[in-house]
Amino acid sequence: MSNPIKSLLTLALMASAVGCSSGDPSASSKSGGADGSYTIGFLPKKKGISFFTSCAEGAKEAADELGNVELVYDGPTDGDPVGAAEMVSQWSLEGFDAIAVSADDPQILGTAMEKAQKKGVVTVSWDADTPKPSRSFFVNQATPEQIGNKLVDVLAEDIGKSGKVAIVSSSQTSSNQNTWIDFMKKRLAEYPDITLVGIEYPGEDQDRALETTRTLLKAHPDLKGIWGLSTVSFPAVAEAIRQADKADQVKATGISTPNLMREYIKDGTVGSAVLWNTKDLGYLTVYVAEGVLSGKLKPGASTFDAGRLGERKVEGDAVMLGDILVFTKDNIDDYNF
């Protein structure tokens, strides 16, 4: 390589290094665009699922309320984490100021987010976390222990605290479901007469979740309870129980929006659904991303003012949404999301 060309390349690399951030996920505030606005990418595990559509509605509300955020909502329609990681890379190349990610595979998305940080992008995770070096804050709906305990306690009560139970989760790499399961197992130790007979991973595919539940019901004719751990798997669990006419024998609860579970709860196929306010989760995520960008939210904070949600607790690097909701026949019509 000639010396002039080598010198030009060296200068280019030096300029690139100066223009990039240090990669510190809690880097200081950014100035945004020329008009002081920020472009924030809001990435779900899988676009098109009602859970994430509801989160996106809350995210848009926050962006409109803040007035200095241009929100871009997009994600893989097949739930492919590689496709999601490619989107993170594309957004960072396009100069997005911040990217907020719900990760189906924390390692794949975390790697993409760390690369984005090196380009000066602020990264946060929401709903499903990524490794800590890959993001500044995690917007957490509730602690995994709270969610796991609530799921176990609700179903345990429904089945009389004894019998065989199973879990229909999401993908094997889904960080939030896997963490909930860990805490569910610990909580189950407090119910010695309940036996966990299987954990299934149909991914974010409702047809597979339906067939998986049918197989569980046939393989364990004395099954008394099933958890569905996503807004894809839980409706499929309920539908399989309904089709098998086993609502009196097999109880179910799980994670889902009230709109998806309303008919199953009202007709008695399932007794309850557990969740949080999904619109508020999206809303809080955009406030957190903007807060990091503008310097209003910094490492070490114990609270954060999040618009109409008021003051939210910050536990370490997790901003907490708040209460877990349990939807039953008595209250499900009070919610619409």
C-alpha contacts under 8 A as a table, 3 or more apart, distances in Angstrom:
res1	aa1	res2	aa2	distance
1	M	5	I	6.84
1	M	6	K	6.41
2	S	5	I	5.51
2	S	6	K	6.13
3	N	6	K	4.97
3	N	7	S	6.01
4	P	7	S	5.12
4	P	8	L	6.30
5	I	8	L	5.10
5	I	9	L	6.27
6	K	9	L	5.19
6	K	10	T	6.19
7	S	10	T	5.05
7	S	11	L	6.22
8	L	11	L	5.14
8	L	12	A	6.20
9	L	12	A	5.01
9	L	13	L	6.20
10	T	13	L	5.20
10	T	14	M	6.20
11	L	14	M	5.06
11	L	15	A	6.16
12	A	15	A	5.13
12	A	16	S	6.13
13	L	16	S	4.99
13	L	17	A	6.15
14	M	17	A	5.08
14	M	18	V	6.28
15	A	18	V	5.12
15	A	19	G	6.21
16	S	19	G	5.13
16	S	20	C	6.30
17	A	20	C	5.35
17	A	21	S	7.98
18	V	21	S	7.79
19	G	119	K	7.82
19	G	120	G	7.97
20	C	118	K	5.73
20	C	119	K	4.96
20	C	120	G	5.38
21	S	24	D	7.28
21	S	27	A	7.85
21	S	117	Q	6.82
21	S	118	K	5.34
21	S	119	K	6.16
21	S	120	G	4.66
22	S	117	Q	7.86
22	S	118	K	6.25
22	S	120	G	7.88
23	G	27	A	7.82
23	G	114	E	6.98
23	G	117	Q	4.97
23	G	118	K	4.61
23	G	119	K	7.87
23	G	120	G	7.29
24	D	27	A	5.38
24	D	117	Q	7.19
24	D	133	P	7.79
25	P	117	Q	6.58
25	P	122	V	6.66
25	P	123	T	6.81
25	P	133	P	6.49
25	P	134	S	6.43
25	P	135	R	5.16
25	P	136	S	4.51
26	S	122	V	7.73
26	S	135	R	7.55
26	S	136	S	4.71
26	S	137	F	7.94
26	S	292	V	7.66
26	S	298	K	7.16
26	S	299	P	6.58
27	A	122	V	7.55
27	A	136	S	7.97
28	S	292	V	7.42
28	S	293	L	7.29
28	S	295	G	6.28
28	S	298	K	7.82
29	S	292	V	6.28
29	S	293	L	4.58
29	S	294	S	4.84
29	S	295	G	4.56
30	K	97	D	7.77
30	K	293	L	5.19
30	K	294	S	6.19
30	K	295	G	7.82
31	S	36	G	6.31
31	S	293	L	7.71
31	S	294	S	7.36
32	G	35	D	7.67
32	G	36	G	5.19
32	G	37	S	5.30
32	G	38	Y	4.90
32	G	39	T	7.73
32	G	97	D	6.62
32	G	293	L	7.88
33	G	36	G	5.03
33	G	37	S	5.14
33	G	38	Y	6.16
34	A	37	S	7.29
36	G	68	N	6.81
37	S	68	N	4.40
37	S	69	V	5.57
37	S	70	E	7.13
38	Y	68	N	6.14
38	Y	69	V	4.86
38	Y	70	E	6.03
38	Y	96	F	7.65
38	Y	97	D	5.82
38	Y	98	A	7.69
38	Y	290	E	7.56
38	Y	293	L	7.98
39	T	69	V	5.84
39	T	70	E	4.70
39	T	71	L	6.00
39	T	72	V	7.40
39	T	96	F	5.21
39	T	97	D	5.30
39	T	98	A	6.61
40	I	69	V	6.79
40	I	70	E	6.23
40	I	71	L	5.12
40	I	72	V	6.20
40	I	96	F	6.14
40	I	97	D	5.98
40	I	98	A	4.76
40	I	99	I	5.56
40	I	100	A	7.37
40	I	286	V	7.75
40	I	289	A	7.56
41	G	71	L	6.08
41	G	72	V	4.81
41	G	73	Y	6.07
41	G	74	D	7.66
41	G	91	W	7.29
41	G	96	F	6.98
41	G	98	A	6.30
41	G	99	I	4.55
41	G	100	A	6.02
42	F	56	A	7.65
42	F	59	A	7.90
42	F	71	L	7.08
42	F	72	V	6.00
42	F	73	Y	4.85
42	F	74	D	6.65
42	F	99	I	6.15
42	F	100	A	5.00
42	F	101	V	6.41
43	L	73	Y	6.21
43	L	74	D	5.69
43	L	75	G	5.41
43	L	84	A	7.57
43	L	99	I	7.43
43	L	100	A	5.97
43	L	101	V	4.85
43	L	102	S	6.22
44	P	47	K	6.13
44	P	52	F	6.20
44	P	74	D	7.23
44	P	75	G	5.74
44	P	76	P	7.97
44	P	101	V	6.27
44	P	102	S	5.03
44	P	103	A	7.33
45	K	52	F	7.97
45	K	75	G	6.91
45	K	76	P	7.25
45	K	79	G	5.68
45	K	80	D	7.96
45	K	81	P	7.42
45	K	84	A	7.54
45	K	101	V	7.85
45	K	102	S	5.45
45	K	103	A	5.72
45	K	104	D	5.46
46	K	49	I	6.49
46	K	52	F	7.44
46	K	75	G	6.02
46	K	76	P	5.44
46	K	77	T	5.37
46	K	78	D	6.31
46	K	79	G	4.34
46	K	80	D	7.72
46	K	204	E	7.86
47	K	52	F	6.72
47	K	53	T	7.33
47	K	74	D	6.67
47	K	75	G	5.18
47	K	76	P	5.77
47	K	77	T	4.83
47	K	78	D	7.75
47	K	79	G	7.38
48	G	52	F	7.16
48	G	53	T	6.48
48	G	77	T	6.37
49	I	52	F	5.58
49	I	53	T	6.19
49	I	231	T	7.78
49	I	232	V	7.70
50	S	53	T	4.86
50	S	54	S	6.03
50	S	231	T	7.78
50	S	257	T	7.77
51	F	54	S	5.35
51	F	55	C	6.42
51	F	231	T	6.48
51	F	256	S	7.45
51	F	257	T	6.41
51	F	278	T	6.71
52	F	55	C	4.82
52	F	56	A	6.08
52	F	278	T	7.74
53	T	56	A	5.03
53	T	57	E	6.37
54	S	57	E	5.09
54	S	58	G	6.61
54	S	278	T	5.89
54	S	279	K	5.29
54	S	282	G	7.79
54	S	337	F	6.27
55	C	58	G	5.25
55	C	59	A	6.25
55	C	278	T	5.02
55	C	279	K	4.53
55	C	280	D	7.16
55	C	281	L	6.10
55	C	282	G	4.27
55	C	283	Y	7.28
56	A	59	A	4.81
56	A	60	K	6.13
56	A	73	Y	6.90
56	A	279	K	7.10
56	A	282	G	5.77
56	A	283	Y	7.98
57	E	60	K	5.21
57	E	61	E	6.28
57	E	279	K	6.10
57	E	282	G	7.20
57	E	283	Y	7.90
58	G	61	E	4.99
58	G	62	A	6.34
58	G	278	T	7.55
58	G	279	K	4.12
58	G	280	D	5.77
58	G	281	L	7.10
58	G	282	G	4.77
58	G	283	Y	4.33
58	G	284	L	7.99
59	A	62	A	5.20
59	A	63	A	6.27
59	A	71	L	7.85
59	A	279	K	7.25
59	A	281	L	7.95
59	A	282	G	4.38
59	A	283	Y	4.28
59	A	284	L	7.43
59	A	285	T	6.97
59	A	286	V	5.68
60	K	63	A	4.99
60	K	64	D	6.09
60	K	71	L	6.76
60	K	283	Y	7.28
61	E	64	D	5.24
61	E	65	E	6.09
61	E	283	Y	6.54
62	A	65	E	4.98
62	A	66	L	6.02
62	A	283	Y	5.06
62	A	284	L	7.54
62	A	286	V	6.21
62	A	287	Y	6.53
62	A	307	G	7.93
63	A	66	L	5.26
63	A	67	G	6.18
63	A	68	N	7.20
63	A	69	V	5.13
63	A	70	E	6.76
63	A	71	L	6.40
63	A	286	V	6.71
63	A	287	Y	7.88
64	D	67	G	5.24
64	D	68	N	7.97
64	D	69	V	7.28
66	L	69	V	6.61
66	L	287	Y	7.98
69	V	290	E	7.56
75	G	79	G	7.87
75	G	83	G	7.94
75	G	84	A	6.07
75	G	87	M	7.32
76	P	79	G	5.25
76	P	80	D	6.16
76	P	81	P	7.83
76	P	83	G	6.01
76	P	84	A	5.88
77	T	80	D	7.85
79	G	83	G	7.89
79	G	84	A	7.75
79	G	104	D	7.55
79	G	204	E	6.82
80	D	83	G	5.31
80	D	84	A	6.44
81	P	84	A	4.83
81	P	85	A	6.09
81	P	103	A	7.36
81	P	104	D	5.99
81	P	105	D	5.90
81	P	108	I	6.77
81	P	109	L	6.87
82	V	85	A	5.04
82	V	86	E	6.24
82	V	108	I	6.82
82	V	109	L	7.75
83	G	86	E	5.04
83	G	87	M	6.33
84	A	87	M	5.05
84	A	88	V	6.45
84	A	109	L	7.17
85	A	88	V	5.05
85	A	89	S	6.35
85	A	108	I	6.63
85	A	109	L	5.22
85	A	112	A	5.51
85	A	113	M	7.88
86	E	89	S	5.04
86	E	90	Q	6.14
86	E	112	A	7.63
87	M	90	Q	4.96
87	M	91	W	6.06
88	V	91	W	5.23
88	V	92	S	6.20
88	V	99	I	7.23
88	V	109	L	8.00
88	V	112	A	6.32
88	V	113	M	6.76
88	V	116	A	7.22
89	S	92	S	5.19
89	S	93	L	6.27
89	S	112	A	6.30
89	S	113	M	7.85
89	S	115	K	7.66
89	S	116	A	6.52
90	Q	93	L	5.10
90	Q	94	E	6.23
91	W	94	E	4.95
91	W	95	G	6.46
91	W	96	F	5.67
91	W	99	I	7.85
92	S	95	G	5.20
92	S	96	F	5.50
92	S	97	D	7.92
92	S	116	A	5.48
92	S	119	K	6.84
92	S	121	V	6.54
93	L	96	F	7.61
93	L	119	K	7.98
95	G	121	V	7.77
96	F	99	I	7.13
96	F	121	V	6.68
97	D	120	G	7.63
97	D	121	V	5.25
97	D	122	V	6.26
97	D	293	L	7.61
98	A	121	V	5.28
98	A	122	V	4.44
98	A	123	T	5.57
98	A	124	V	7.74
98	A	289	A	6.50
98	A	290	E	7.98
98	A	293	L	7.49
99	I	121	V	7.14
99	I	122	V	6.41
99	I	123	T	4.98
99	I	124	V	6.46
99	I	289	A	7.77
100	A	123	T	5.86
100	A	124	V	4.79
100	A	125	S	5.35
100	A	126	W	6.70
100	A	285	T	7.32
100	A	286	V	7.91
100	A	289	A	7.18
101	V	109	L	7.96
101	V	123	T	7.75
101	V	124	V	6.42
101	V	125	S	4.69
101	V	126	W	5.90
101	V	128	A	7.93
102	S	125	S	5.81
102	S	126	W	5.11
102	S	127	D	5.46
102	S	128	A	4.94
102	S	129	D	6.71
103	A	106	P	5.37
103	A	109	L	6.14
103	A	125	S	7.52
103	A	127	D	7.89
103	A	128	A	5.30
103	A	129	D	6.29
103	A	130	T	6.54
103	A	174	S	7.29
103	A	175	S	7.49
104	D	109	L	7.92
104	D	128	A	7.10
104	D	171	S	7.50
104	D	173	T	6.49
104	D	174	S	4.81
104	D	175	S	6.88
105	D	108	I	5.63
105	D	109	L	6.18
105	D	173	T	5.23
105	D	174	S	5.72
105	D	175	S	6.92
106	P	109	L	5.28
106	P	110	G	5.47
106	P	128	A	7.93
106	P	129	D	6.62
106	P	130	T	4.52
106	P	131	P	6.62
106	P	173	T	7.47
106	P	174	S	7.41
106	P	175	S	6.45
107	Q	110	G	4.97
107	Q	111	T	6.11
107	Q	130	T	6.91
107	Q	131	P	7.18
108	I	111	T	5.44
108	I	112	A	6.63
109	L	112	A	5.14
109	L	113	M	6.11
109	L	130	T	7.05
110	G	113	M	5.00
110	G	114	E	6.16
110	G	130	T	5.38
110	G	131	P	6.04
110	G	134	S	5.23
110	G	135	R	7.93
111	T	114	E	5.23
111	T	115	K	6.43
111	T	134	S	7.07
112	A	115	K	5.18
112	A	116	A	6.29
113	M	116	A	4.90
113	M	117	Q	6.23
113	M	123	T	6.47
113	M	134	S	5.50
113	M	135	R	7.14
114	E	117	Q	5.03
114	E	118	K	6.58
114	E	133	P	7.21
114	E	134	S	4.79
114	E	135	R	7.57
115	K	118	K	5.24
115	K	119	K	6.86
116	A	119	K	5.17
116	A	120	G	6.74
116	A	121	V	5.46
116	A	122	V	7.84
116	A	123	T	7.67
117	Q	120	G	5.04
117	Q	121	V	4.73
117	Q	122	V	6.12
117	Q	123	T	6.80
117	Q	134	S	7.67
118	K	121	V	7.16
122	V	135	R	7.50
122	V	136	S	7.26
122	V	289	A	7.50
122	V	292	V	7.48
122	V	293	L	6.96
123	T	134	S	7.11
123	T	135	R	4.84
123	T	136	S	6.11
123	T	137	F	7.83
123	T	289	A	7.60
124	V	135	R	4.77
124	V	136	S	5.52
124	V	137	F	5.18
124	V	138	F	5.88
124	V	139	V	7.57
124	V	289	A	6.60
125	S	128	A	6.82
125	S	129	D	5.44
125	S	130	T	6.44
125	S	135	R	6.40
125	S	137	F	6.52
125	S	138	F	4.73
125	S	139	V	6.23
126	W	129	D	6.18
126	W	138	F	5.48
126	W	139	V	4.53
126	W	140	N	6.16
126	W	281	L	7.96
126	W	285	T	6.61
127	D	139	V	6.63
127	D	140	N	5.93
127	D	141	Q	6.50
127	D	176	N	7.34
127	D	281	L	7.80
128	A	140	N	7.95
128	A	174	S	7.45
128	A	175	S	5.92
128	A	176	N	5.01
129	D	138	F	6.32
129	D	175	S	6.50
129	D	176	N	6.90
130	T	134	S	6.58
130	T	135	R	7.24
130	T	175	S	7.78
131	P	134	S	5.63
131	P	135	R	7.36
132	K	135	R	5.75
132	K	136	S	7.42
133	P	136	S	7.67
135	R	138	F	7.27
136	S	292	V	8.00
136	S	317	D	7.06
137	F	288	V	7.90
137	F	317	D	4.96
137	F	318	A	5.60
137	F	319	V	6.95
138	F	317	D	6.31
138	F	318	A	4.67
138	F	319	V	6.20
139	V	281	L	7.61
139	V	284	L	7.38
139	V	285	T	6.00
139	V	288	V	7.64
139	V	318	A	5.75
139	V	319	V	4.87
139	V	320	M	6.20
139	V	321	L	7.16
140	N	143	T	6.88
140	N	318	A	6.16
140	N	319	V	5.94
140	N	320	M	5.04
140	N	321	L	6.05
141	Q	276	W	6.69
141	Q	281	L	6.54
141	Q	320	M	6.01
141	Q	321	L	4.80
141	Q	322	G	6.36
141	Q	323	D	7.90
141	Q	324	I	7.96
142	A	146	Q	6.52
142	A	147	I	6.72
142	A	320	M	6.16
142	A	321	L	6.35
142	A	322	G	5.90
142	A	323	D	6.87
142	A	324	I	6.92
143	T	146	Q	5.23
143	T	147	I	6.47
143	T	320	M	7.95
144	P	147	I	5.13
144	P	148	G	5.98
144	P	176	N	7.44
144	P	179	T	6.30
144	P	180	W	5.32
144	P	183	F	7.04
145	E	148	G	5.13
145	E	149	N	5.92
145	E	180	W	6.81
145	E	183	F	5.55
145	E	184	M	7.91
146	Q	149	N	5.28
146	Q	150	K	6.06
147	I	150	K	5.21
147	I	151	L	6.20
147	I	180	W	6.54
147	I	324	I	7.42
148	G	151	L	5.31
148	G	152	V	6.35
148	G	180	W	4.82
148	G	181	I	6.62
148	G	182	D	7.85
148	G	183	F	5.18
148	G	184	M	4.64
148	G	187	R	7.49
149	N	152	V	5.27
149	N	153	D	6.02
149	N	183	F	6.82
149	N	184	M	6.02
149	N	187	R	5.92
150	K	153	D	5.16
150	K	154	V	6.04
150	K	274	V	7.96
151	L	154	V	5.45
151	L	155	L	6.43
151	L	184	M	7.42
151	L	227	W	7.72
151	L	253	T	7.22
151	L	254	G	6.57
151	L	274	V	7.11
152	V	155	L	5.45
152	V	156	A	5.87
152	V	184	M	6.11
152	V	187	R	6.73
152	V	188	L	6.78
153	D	156	A	5.07
153	D	157	E	6.18
154	V	157	E	5.39
154	V	158	D	6.44
154	V	253	T	7.43
155	L	158	D	4.90
155	L	159	I	6.28
155	L	225	G	6.98
155	L	227	W	7.88
155	L	251	K	7.25
155	L	252	A	6.76
155	L	253	T	6.28
156	A	159	I	5.40
156	A	160	G	6.13
156	A	161	K	4.60
156	A	162	S	7.25
156	A	191	Y	7.83
156	A	194	I	7.86
157	E	160	G	5.32
157	E	161	K	5.83
158	D	161	K	7.55
158	D	251	K	6.62
158	D	271	G	7.72
159	I	162	S	6.33
159	I	163	G	7.19
159	I	224	K	6.51
159	I	225	G	6.82
159	I	251	K	6.68
161	K	191	Y	6.50
161	K	193	D	6.59
161	K	194	I	6.36
162	S	191	Y	7.51
162	S	192	P	7.82
162	S	193	D	4.55
162	S	194	I	4.53
162	S	195	T	7.73
163	G	193	D	6.36
163	G	194	I	4.87
163	G	195	T	6.15
163	G	223	L	7.06
163	G	224	K	5.76
163	G	225	G	7.72
164	K	194	I	5.86
164	K	195	T	4.75
164	K	196	L	5.94
164	K	197	V	6.34
164	K	222	D	7.14
164	K	223	L	5.05
164	K	224	K	5.51
164	K	225	G	6.66
165	V	194	I	7.06
165	V	195	T	6.06
165	V	196	L	4.95
165	V	197	V	6.01
165	V	198	G	7.56
165	V	223	L	5.94
165	V	224	K	5.83
165	V	225	G	4.55
165	V	226	I	5.51
165	V	227	W	7.93
166	A	196	L	5.57
166	A	197	V	5.59
166	A	198	G	4.97
166	A	199	I	5.94
166	A	216	L	7.95
166	A	223	L	7.88
166	A	225	G	6.51
166	A	226	I	4.87
166	A	227	W	6.45
167	I	196	L	7.99
167	I	198	G	6.33
167	I	199	I	4.67
167	I	200	E	6.17
167	I	226	I	5.64
167	I	227	W	4.81
167	I	228	G	6.22
167	I	229	L	7.39
168	V	199	I	5.96
168	V	200	E	4.83
168	V	201	Y	6.21
168	V	202	P	7.37
168	V	209	A	7.18
168	V	212	T	7.76
168	V	213	T	7.29
168	V	226	I	7.22
168	V	227	W	6.05
168	V	228	G	4.94
168	V	229	L	6.27
168	V	233	S	6.41
168	V	234	F	7.65
168	V	237	V	7.64
169	S	177	Q	6.66
169	S	199	I	7.05
169	S	200	E	5.94
169	S	201	Y	5.17
169	S	202	P	6.94
169	S	203	G	7.39
169	S	227	W	7.87
169	S	228	G	5.98
169	S	229	L	4.75
169	S	230	S	6.53
169	S	233	S	6.61
170	S	174	S	6.70
170	S	177	Q	7.01
170	S	200	E	7.93
170	S	201	Y	5.15
170	S	202	P	5.74
170	S	203	G	4.28
170	S	204	E	5.76
170	S	229	L	6.70
170	S	230	S	6.33
170	S	232	V	7.92
170	S	233	S	6.85
171	S	174	S	5.37
171	S	201	Y	5.22
171	S	202	P	6.26
171	S	203	G	3.98
171	S	204	E	6.76
172	Q	178	N	7.46
172	Q	201	Y	5.90
172	Q	203	G	7.44
173	T	178	N	7.49
174	S	177	Q	5.72
174	S	178	N	6.12
175	S	178	N	5.24
175	S	179	T	6.13
176	N	179	T	5.19
176	N	180	W	6.18
177	Q	180	W	5.04
177	Q	181	I	6.13
177	Q	229	L	6.59
177	Q	230	S	7.97
178	N	181	I	5.08
178	N	182	D	6.39
179	T	182	D	5.12
179	T	183	F	6.58
180	W	183	F	5.24
180	W	184	M	6.00
181	I	184	M	4.80
181	I	185	K	6.13
182	D	185	K	5.35
182	D	186	K	6.58
183	F	186	K	5.01
183	F	187	R	6.17
184	M	187	R	5.02
184	M	188	L	6.02
185	K	188	L	5.02
185	K	189	A	6.64
186	K	189	A	5.45
186	K	190	E	7.63
187	R	190	E	5.61
187	R	191	Y	7.50
188	L	191	Y	5.16
188	L	192	P	7.24
188	L	194	I	7.11
189	A	192	P	5.97
191	Y	194	I	5.69
192	P	195	T	7.61
200	E	212	T	7.23
201	Y	209	A	7.97
202	P	205	D	6.28
202	P	206	Q	7.94
202	P	208	R	5.46
202	P	209	A	5.18
202	P	212	T	6.98
202	P	233	S	7.74
203	G	208	R	7.73
203	G	209	A	7.62
204	E	232	V	5.98
204	E	233	S	7.33
205	D	208	R	5.41
205	D	209	A	6.20
205	D	232	V	6.65
205	D	233	S	7.56
206	Q	209	A	4.92
206	Q	210	L	6.05
206	Q	232	V	5.43
206	Q	233	S	6.03
206	Q	235	P	7.96
206	Q	236	A	5.90
207	D	210	L	5.08
207	D	211	E	6.29
207	D	236	A	7.41
208	R	211	E	5.14
208	R	212	T	5.93
209	A	212	T	4.95
209	A	213	T	6.17
209	A	232	V	7.63
209	A	233	S	5.36
209	A	236	A	5.71
209	A	237	V	6.99
210	L	213	T	5.29
210	L	214	R	6.32
210	L	233	S	7.48
210	L	236	A	4.62
210	L	237	V	6.07
210	L	239	E	7.14
210	L	240	A	5.86
211	E	214	R	5.02
211	E	215	T	6.23
211	E	240	A	7.81
212	T	215	T	5.14
212	T	216	L	6.31
213	T	216	L	4.95
213	T	217	L	6.22
213	T	236	A	7.54
213	T	237	V	5.77
213	T	240	A	6.19
214	R	217	L	5.19
214	R	218	K	6.36
214	R	240	A	5.84
214	R	241	I	7.88
215	T	218	K	5.17
215	T	219	A	5.99
216	L	219	A	5.07
216	L	220	H	5.93
217	L	220	H	5.34
217	L	221	P	5.73
217	L	223	L	6.79
218	K	221	P	5.65
220	H	223	L	5.30
223	L	249	Q	7.85
223	L	250	V	6.37
224	K	249	Q	6.10
224	K	250	V	4.45
224	K	251	K	6.06
225	G	250	V	5.08
225	G	251	K	4.61
225	G	252	A	5.43
226	I	237	V	7.55
226	I	250	V	7.28
226	I	251	K	6.45
226	I	252	A	4.79
226	I	253	T	6.76
227	W	234	F	7.16
227	W	237	V	7.95
227	W	252	A	5.70
227	W	253	T	5.24
227	W	254	G	5.01
228	G	231	T	7.90
228	G	233	S	5.22
228	G	234	F	3.92
228	G	235	P	7.68
228	G	237	V	6.29
228	G	252	A	7.52
228	G	253	T	6.48
228	G	254	G	4.56
228	G	255	I	6.30
229	L	233	S	6.32
229	L	234	F	6.21
229	L	254	G	5.33
229	L	255	I	5.09
229	L	256	S	7.91
230	S	233	S	5.16
230	S	234	F	5.82
230	S	254	G	7.17
230	S	255	I	5.11
230	S	256	S	6.13
231	T	234	F	5.72
231	T	235	P	6.70
231	T	255	I	5.90
231	T	256	S	4.31
231	T	257	T	6.66
231	T	260	L	7.74
232	V	235	P	6.17
232	V	236	A	6.74
232	V	256	S	7.82
233	S	236	A	5.11
233	S	237	V	6.13
234	F	237	V	4.97
234	F	238	A	6.27
234	F	253	T	7.47
234	F	254	G	5.90
234	F	255	I	6.48
234	F	256	S	6.53
235	P	238	A	5.05
235	P	239	E	6.14
235	P	256	S	7.60
235	P	260	L	6.78
235	P	261	M	6.45
236	A	239	E	5.02
236	A	240	A	6.14
237	V	240	A	5.23
237	V	241	I	6.31
237	V	252	A	7.64
238	A	241	I	5.19
238	A	242	R	6.15
238	A	252	A	7.15
238	A	264	Y	6.67
238	A	269	T	6.42
238	A	270	V	6.55
239	E	242	R	5.01
239	E	243	Q	6.08
239	E	264	Y	7.98
240	A	243	Q	5.13
240	A	244	A	6.14
241	I	244	A	5.14
241	I	245	D	6.09
241	I	246	K	5.37
241	I	247	A	5.96
241	I	250	V	7.18
241	I	269	T	7.06
242	R	245	D	4.98
242	R	246	K	6.40
242	R	247	A	6.31
242	R	269	T	6.07
243	Q	246	K	7.87
245	D	248	D	7.97
246	K	249	Q	5.18
246	K	250	V	5.70
247	A	250	V	5.42
247	A	251	K	6.37
247	A	268	G	7.09
247	A	269	T	4.99
247	A	270	V	6.98
248	D	251	K	7.24
251	K	269	T	7.85
251	K	270	V	6.17
251	K	271	G	7.22
252	A	270	V	5.37
252	A	271	G	6.87
252	A	272	S	7.65
253	T	270	V	6.49
253	T	271	G	6.77
253	T	272	S	5.55
253	T	273	A	5.39
253	T	274	V	7.20
254	G	272	S	7.65
254	G	273	A	5.34
254	G	274	V	5.65
255	I	273	A	5.95
255	I	274	V	5.01
255	I	275	L	5.53
256	S	260	L	6.78
256	S	261	M	6.86
256	S	273	A	6.11
256	S	274	V	6.48
256	S	275	L	6.07
257	T	260	L	5.53
257	T	261	M	6.57
257	T	273	A	7.61
257	T	275	L	6.70
257	T	278	T	7.95
257	T	337	F	6.34
258	P	261	M	5.19
258	P	262	R	5.54
258	P	273	A	7.25
258	P	327	F	6.71
258	P	332	I	6.23
258	P	335	Y	6.62
258	P	336	N	6.76
258	P	337	F	6.39
259	N	262	R	5.32
259	N	335	Y	7.94
259	N	336	N	6.22
259	N	337	F	5.75
260	L	263	E	7.66
261	M	264	Y	5.32
261	M	265	I	6.08
261	M	273	A	7.18
262	R	265	I	5.28
262	R	266	K	6.02
262	R	332	I	6.79
262	R	333	D	7.98
263	E	266	K	5.10
263	E	267	D	6.06
264	Y	267	D	5.40
264	Y	268	G	6.12
264	Y	269	T	5.00
264	Y	270	V	5.79
265	I	268	G	5.15
265	I	269	T	5.99
265	I	270	V	5.11
265	I	271	G	5.65
265	I	272	S	6.30
265	I	328	T	6.61
265	I	329	K	6.07
266	K	269	T	7.74
266	K	329	K	5.74
267	D	270	V	7.96
268	G	271	G	6.22
271	G	328	T	6.32
271	G	329	K	7.60
272	S	326	V	6.53
272	S	327	F	5.33
272	S	328	T	4.76
272	S	329	K	7.63
273	A	326	V	5.69
273	A	327	F	5.07
273	A	328	T	6.91
274	V	324	I	7.10
274	V	325	L	5.74
274	V	326	V	4.58
274	V	327	F	6.28
275	L	278	T	7.99
275	L	324	I	5.86
275	L	325	L	5.20
275	L	326	V	6.49
275	L	327	F	7.95
276	W	281	L	7.98
276	W	323	D	6.65
276	W	324	I	4.99
276	W	325	L	5.20
277	N	280	D	5.32
277	N	281	L	6.42
277	N	325	L	7.58
278	T	281	L	4.94
278	T	282	G	6.50
278	T	337	F	7.58
279	K	282	G	5.33
279	K	283	Y	6.14
279	K	337	F	7.68
280	D	283	Y	4.84
280	D	284	L	5.93
280	D	309	L	7.76
280	D	321	L	7.55
281	L	284	L	5.25
281	L	285	T	6.20
281	L	321	L	6.52
282	G	285	T	5.11
282	G	286	V	6.54
283	Y	286	V	5.57
283	Y	287	Y	6.48
284	L	287	Y	5.05
284	L	288	V	6.12
284	L	306	A	6.36
284	L	309	L	7.75
284	L	321	L	7.24
285	T	288	V	5.08
285	T	289	A	6.21
286	V	289	A	5.09
286	V	290	E	6.08
287	Y	290	E	5.20
287	Y	291	G	5.87
287	Y	306	A	5.95
287	Y	307	G	7.59
288	V	291	G	4.85
288	V	292	V	6.23
288	V	297	L	7.11
288	V	306	A	7.61
288	V	319	V	7.95
289	A	292	V	5.32
289	A	293	L	6.31
290	E	293	L	5.00
290	E	294	S	6.01
291	G	294	S	5.25
291	G	295	G	5.81
291	G	296	K	4.69
291	G	297	L	4.82
292	V	295	G	5.13
292	V	296	K	6.18
292	V	297	L	4.95
292	V	298	K	6.40
293	L	296	K	7.77
294	S	297	L	7.73
295	G	298	K	6.30
297	L	301	A	6.88
297	L	304	F	6.73
298	K	301	A	5.94
299	P	317	D	7.07
300	G	316	G	6.93
300	G	317	D	7.81
301	A	304	F	7.26
301	A	314	V	6.44
301	A	316	G	7.95
302	S	313	K	6.04
302	S	314	V	4.68
302	S	315	E	6.48
302	S	316	G	7.66
303	T	311	E	6.25
303	T	312	R	5.50
303	T	313	K	4.59
303	T	314	V	5.06
304	F	311	E	5.44
304	F	312	R	5.21
304	F	313	K	6.52
304	F	314	V	6.82
304	F	319	V	7.81
305	D	309	L	7.70
305	D	310	G	5.42
305	D	311	E	4.43
305	D	312	R	6.27
306	A	309	L	5.41
306	A	310	G	5.23
306	A	311	E	6.10
306	A	312	R	6.76
307	G	310	G	5.58
309	L	312	R	7.33
312	R	319	V	6.86
312	R	320	M	6.23
312	R	321	L	6.73
312	R	322	G	7.75
313	K	319	V	6.03
313	K	320	M	5.55
313	K	321	L	7.88
314	V	317	D	6.67
314	V	318	A	5.57
314	V	319	V	4.41
314	V	320	M	6.07
315	E	318	A	5.17
315	E	319	V	6.36
315	E	320	M	7.27
327	F	330	D	7.83
327	F	331	N	6.05
327	F	332	I	5.14
328	T	331	N	5.57
328	T	332	I	5.56
329	K	332	I	5.77
329	K	333	D	7.90
330	D	333	D	7.78
331	N	334	D	5.47
331	N	335	Y	7.61
332	I	335	Y	5.71
333	D	336	N	7.17
